[in-house]
Amino acid sequence: MTRILVVDDEPTILDSVGFTLEREGFEVLSARDGSEALQLARERLPDVVVLDVMLPGLSGREVCRQLRAESDVPILMLSARTGEVDRVLGLELGADDYVTKPFSLAELVSRVRALLRRRELDRARRDVLRSGDLELDLSRHDALVDGERVHLTPSEFRLLTLLASEPGRAFSRSDLARYLWETDYTGGDRAVDAHIVNLRRKLEQDPSRPQRLVTVRGVGYALAGV
């Protein structure tokens, strides 16, 4: 059974989200603070983590940062904050998606299923994409640059896979957002930009002067073979 870890310090949200996910056939683990969330994630290995930003003690952002350093589990962040900057901060820490409160339970379930579906599609692929000194093993979810493994989040890997599927082609931000989140609105262009910034930090020798993941003015981004 697919296992979802839900982390929120508000009992009503924890109960309603947990009940809804269980009704949809998921096994649900619950945590009310960051320390408990990390312990459960490490011991029970959930398939998706639904994580509130504002938690007592260890914040949701810190939980996200620590989980991302040791795991590629998909992370969906929740927050009562509606500012674009807050959404981008979550994505910069490695979150795969972001939902602001108040949210509909149907939307939350849809986002969780989308994360699971994308992960299964990625795992089902058996081919390898190469562009210059970049190699993506789609079955193993591995990214290599000059033969060295680079740790990518699920969304970063998925974004890079799309760009590597057609090296040199310029993809617009809206194209990339629809591919990543299967929706036209996920926080605007800044959300896509946050993933690009993270990828450049991991792929480029000098992220301020990218040679692989380049900006195409007036269009978006492209992967250039190096």
C-alpha positions as CSV (number, residue, x, y, z in Angstrom):
1,M,0.0,0.0,0.0
2,T,1.3,3.5,-0.9
3,R,2.4,5.3,2.3
4,I,1.9,9.0,2.8
5,L,3.4,11.0,5.7
6,V,1.3,14.0,6.7
7,V,3.0,16.6,8.9
8,D,1.0,19.5,10.4
9,D,0.6,20.9,13.9
10,E,-3.1,21.7,13.4
11,P,-5.2,18.6,14.6
12,T,-8.1,19.5,12.3
13,I,-6.0,19.6,9.2
14,L,-4.1,16.4,10.2
15,D,-7.3,14.6,10.8
16,S,-9.1,15.7,7.7
17,V,-6.2,15.2,5.4
18,G,-5.4,11.8,6.9
19,F,-9.1,10.7,6.7
20,T,-9.3,11.7,3.1
21,L,-6.1,10.0,2.0
22,E,-7.1,6.8,3.9
23,R,-10.5,6.9,2.1
24,E,-8.6,7.1,-1.2
25,G,-6.7,3.9,-0.3
26,F,-3.4,5.2,1.1
27,E,-1.7,4.2,4.3
28,V,-1.3,7.4,6.3
29,L,1.4,8.3,8.9
30,S,0.9,11.4,11.0
31,A,3.3,13.8,12.7
32,R,2.7,17.1,14.5
33,D,6.3,18.4,14.7
34,G,9.5,18.4,12.7
35,S,11.4,16.0,14.8
36,E,8.7,13.4,14.8
37,A,8.4,13.8,11.0
38,L,12.1,13.2,10.4
39,Q,12.0,10.1,12.6
40,L,9.0,8.6,10.8
41,A,10.4,9.4,7.4
42,R,13.6,7.7,8.1
43,E,12.0,4.6,9.8
44,R,8.9,4.1,7.6
45,L,10.1,5.4,4.2
46,P,6.9,7.1,2.9
47,D,6.2,7.4,-0.8
48,V,5.2,11.0,-0.4
49,V,5.6,13.6,2.3
50,V,2.9,16.3,2.8
51,L,4.7,18.8,4.9
52,D,3.5,22.0,6.6
53,V,5.9,24.9,6.6
54,M,5.1,26.3,10.0
55,L,5.8,23.7,12.7
56,P,6.8,24.0,16.3
57,G,10.4,23.4,17.0
58,L,12.0,22.2,13.8
59,S,10.4,24.1,10.9
60,G,9.0,22.5,7.8
61,R,11.6,24.1,5.7
62,E,14.4,22.5,7.8
63,V,12.6,19.2,7.7
64,C,12.5,19.6,3.9
65,R,16.2,20.5,3.7
66,Q,17.2,17.5,5.8
67,L,15.0,15.0,3.9
68,R,16.2,16.2,0.6
69,A,19.8,15.8,1.6
70,E,19.3,12.1,2.2
71,S,16.3,11.1,0.1
72,D,14.5,11.7,-3.2
73,V,11.0,11.2,-1.7
74,P,8.5,13.6,-3.3
75,I,7.6,16.5,-0.9
76,L,4.4,18.5,-1.1
77,M,4.6,21.6,1.1
78,L,1.6,23.3,2.8
79,S,1.6,26.8,4.0
80,A,-0.9,29.5,5.2
81,R,1.3,32.1,3.5
82,T,0.3,33.1,0.0
83,G,3.3,35.2,-1.0
84,E,5.2,34.1,-4.1
85,V,8.5,34.4,-2.2
86,D,7.3,31.7,0.3
87,R,6.4,29.3,-2.4
88,V,9.8,29.8,-4.1
89,L,11.7,29.3,-0.9
90,G,10.0,25.9,-0.5
91,L,10.9,24.9,-4.0
92,E,14.5,26.1,-3.6
93,L,14.9,23.8,-0.6
94,G,13.9,20.8,-2.8
95,A,10.1,20.6,-2.5
96,D,8.4,19.1,-5.5
97,D,5.1,21.0,-5.2
98,Y,3.4,23.6,-3.0
99,V,-0.2,24.1,-1.9
100,T,-1.3,27.2,0.1
101,K,-4.0,27.1,2.8
102,P,-6.9,27.0,2.7
103,F,-6.9,24.3,0.1
104,S,-9.5,21.8,-1.1
105,L,-8.9,18.2,-0.1
106,A,-9.7,17.1,-3.7
107,E,-6.9,19.3,-5.0
108,L,-4.5,17.9,-2.4
109,V,-5.3,14.3,-3.4
110,S,-4.9,15.2,-7.0
111,R,-1.4,16.7,-6.3
112,V,-0.4,13.6,-4.4
113,R,-1.5,11.3,-7.1
114,A,0.3,13.4,-9.7
115,L,3.6,13.1,-7.7
116,L,3.1,9.4,-7.5
117,R,2.2,9.0,-11.1
118,R,5.2,11.0,-12.3
119,R,7.5,8.9,-10.1
120,E,6.2,5.6,-11.5
121,L,6.5,6.9,-15.1
122,D,10.1,7.9,-14.4
123,R,10.9,4.4,-12.8
124,A,9.2,2.6,-15.7
125,R,11.5,4.1,-18.3
126,R,14.5,2.0,-19.4
127,D,16.5,4.3,-21.7
128,V,19.4,6.6,-21.1
129,L,19.6,10.2,-22.3
130,R,22.9,11.8,-23.2
131,S,23.8,15.4,-24.0
132,G,27.5,16.2,-24.1
133,D,29.0,15.1,-20.8
134,L,25.6,14.8,-19.2
135,E,24.0,11.4,-18.8
136,L,20.5,10.6,-17.4
137,D,19.7,7.0,-16.5
138,L,15.9,7.1,-16.4
139,S,15.4,3.7,-14.9
140,R,17.8,4.3,-12.0
141,H,16.9,8.0,-11.7
142,D,20.7,8.8,-11.9
143,A,22.3,11.9,-13.3
144,L,26.0,11.9,-14.2
145,V,28.1,14.8,-15.2
146,D,31.6,13.9,-16.4
147,G,30.9,10.4,-14.9
148,E,30.2,11.9,-11.5
149,R,26.8,11.3,-9.9
150,V,24.8,14.4,-9.1
151,H,22.0,14.2,-6.6
152,L,18.7,15.7,-8.0
153,T,15.3,16.0,-6.5
154,P,12.4,14.2,-8.4
155,S,11.2,17.5,-9.9
156,E,14.8,18.6,-10.9
157,F,15.4,15.2,-12.5
158,R,12.1,15.4,-14.4
159,L,12.7,18.9,-15.6
160,L,16.2,18.0,-16.8
161,T,14.8,14.9,-18.5
162,L,12.5,17.1,-20.6
163,L,15.3,19.5,-21.5
164,A,17.6,16.6,-22.4
165,S,15.0,14.9,-24.6
166,E,15.5,17.8,-27.1
167,P,18.9,19.4,-26.6
168,G,19.0,22.9,-28.0
169,R,15.3,23.4,-28.0
170,A,14.0,26.4,-26.0
171,F,11.2,25.5,-23.6
172,S,9.0,28.3,-22.2
173,R,8.4,28.6,-18.5
174,S,4.8,27.7,-19.0
175,D,5.8,24.6,-20.9
176,L,8.0,23.5,-18.1
177,A,5.4,24.3,-15.4
178,R,2.7,22.2,-17.2
179,Y,5.2,19.3,-17.6
180,L,6.2,19.4,-13.9
181,W,2.9,20.0,-12.2
182,E,0.3,19.2,-14.8
183,T,-1.4,22.5,-14.2
184,D,-1.2,26.1,-15.6
185,Y,-0.7,27.7,-12.2
186,T,1.9,26.6,-9.6
187,G,3.2,29.9,-8.3
188,G,4.2,31.6,-11.5
189,D,7.4,31.7,-13.5
190,R,9.4,32.1,-10.3
191,A,8.6,28.5,-9.3
192,V,10.2,27.2,-12.5
193,D,13.1,29.7,-12.1
194,A,13.8,28.3,-8.6
195,H,14.3,24.8,-10.0
196,I,16.6,26.1,-12.8
197,V,18.7,27.9,-10.2
198,N,19.0,24.7,-8.2
199,L,20.0,22.7,-11.3
200,R,22.6,25.2,-12.3
201,R,24.2,25.0,-8.8
202,K,24.5,21.3,-9.3
203,L,25.4,21.1,-13.0
204,E,27.5,24.2,-13.8
205,Q,31.1,24.9,-12.9
206,D,30.1,28.5,-12.6
207,P,26.3,28.9,-12.0
208,S,26.5,32.6,-12.6
209,R,27.7,31.8,-16.2
210,P,25.8,28.7,-17.2
211,Q,27.1,26.7,-20.1
212,R,24.8,23.7,-20.0
213,L,21.4,25.1,-18.8
214,V,21.2,28.3,-20.7
215,T,18.6,31.1,-20.8
216,V,17.0,31.8,-24.2
217,R,15.9,35.4,-24.0
218,G,12.2,36.0,-24.6
219,V,11.5,32.3,-24.6
220,G,12.7,30.3,-21.6
221,Y,15.5,27.7,-21.1
222,A,17.4,25.1,-23.1
223,L,20.0,22.4,-22.5
224,A,23.1,23.0,-24.5
225,G,25.4,20.0,-25.1
226,V,28.8,20.6,-23.4
